[in-house]
Amino acid sequence: MKERKSIFTEVVHADHDISQNHGALSVPVYNASVFAFDDVDEGADIHNYKTPGYFYGRLGNPTTAALEKTVTKLENGDSSLAFASGMAAVSAAIISLTASGDHIIALDSMYSTVSNLLKHLAESFGLKVTFVDATDPANYKSAVSKNTRVIWIETPSNPLLNITDISAITNIAKSDGIITIADNTLASPFNQNPLDLGVDLVVHSATKYLGGHSDLSAGVLVGNEELIRKIYNKGVKLTGGAISPQVAWLVLRGIKTLALRMQQHNDNAYALAYMLQSHAKVEAVYYPGLEGHKNHEVAKTQMRGFGGMVSFDVGGEMEAKRFINGLEVCANATSLGGVETIVQHSASMTHATLSNAEREKAGISDGLIRMSVGIEGKDDLIHDLENSLSKL
Ligand code: PLP
């Protein structure tokens, strides 16, 4: 059993051994992509992974390693890899763990660039993909075939905050030797640890809550040594989506306040969702912390908090646009997980690449607003939303 401290402590102290860096409390940024050796034998040993060390920036850097160590701790894994974006992490995992003819089961309502990547790999590289309604584990079970290699989970999902029962899925997968990968971006390790529920690999768009300040792009994978080594040897070495050390440092700095930020994101999001659910101009609210949410009971068993994302439907495209244009505190932008509250019209932004039929199947209506609730004062946010809704 690994020793676990409070996440409030781990976010501050997990990154490095200060004795290695002259006592510097902040991990230094190693602005280096090339590392020299004392002699040829040492060079060969490091190059061939017989001795730990660094030799080339795309394949490792001490600042990046500090970030990997931190996220490994926060997700209670064995090992991690950091990438230049969430999509670099996602694509490295998929291309490393699957081959032509293998089958992946994913969600019919999820972050659209991941579903578009799976469709591209199916059309051009012979991957087999089945998209299922992930709110019922029975759908995953009935989609399993003898060549199923990976089950993809995203919970809460983007943008509808659907909840998948992680333990139910890992039980299905384990009995058939299938790898489970969970995108934990929306929950963050503060609210949920999928590895503790039997998942094999966790992915994060660190662009979001881990970075937390809308100022960088990054991604991370966390899992057991064997899977991480496989992904390093294929996805990392062959496609080169390495994070820069400067960005790795920025993510590390963001993580120091992850727990404090998430506490406020959780509180604010609950308050806004609670207000919206009884507002006359709002037709539906999607937030796993509300008792009326379809999978609230499952969310309660696997999440410590319900996160900072709230989606809601104001009836139609015209209402959605008028509502967003009428906001004064909240910004109209894509992305999520930053300190500022951001709203977007998903049908015309992140999910515009889906066909109308796919959008309908994914439940992304024309009136849907996705809101990444920030850490501002709760009353200011409530006032901003109520003020804009009153003009509809
Ligand atoms: N996974 C989820 C759930 C996301 O929302 C996103 C981006 O929005 C990604 C992965 C991709 O991350 P990135 O934009 O850092 O490549």
Boltz pocket constraint, residues with backbone or C-beta under 6 A from the ligand:
constraints:
  - pocket:
      binder: B
      contacts: [[A, 85], [A, 86], [A, 87], [A, 88], [A, 111], [A, 114], [A, 154], [A, 156], [A, 158], [A, 183], [A, 185], [A, 186], [A, 204], [A, 205], [A, 206], [A, 207], [A, 208], [A, 217], [A, 218], [A, 219], [A, 335]]
      max_distance: 6.0
